[in-house]
């Protein structure tokens, strides 16, 4: 992994940690999350996408809890 990618992922983690302590309004959350994801993807090579996705999923699950399963329509 490259250092710039790790720094961008760490910044995203800090942003999400701040949201859990003091949630922003939805427009701010959407803007900040979008900018943070753009920064992460700007530093990720195509072969790093699986790592990036897993790291973001782990970060969100650890901060917000795992997603609640949706009932099947079948």
Secondary structure, 3 states (H helix, E strand, C coil): CCHHHHHHHHHHHHHHHHHHHCCCCHHHHHHHHHHHHHHHHHHCCHHHHHHHHHHHHHHHHHHHCCCCCCCCCC
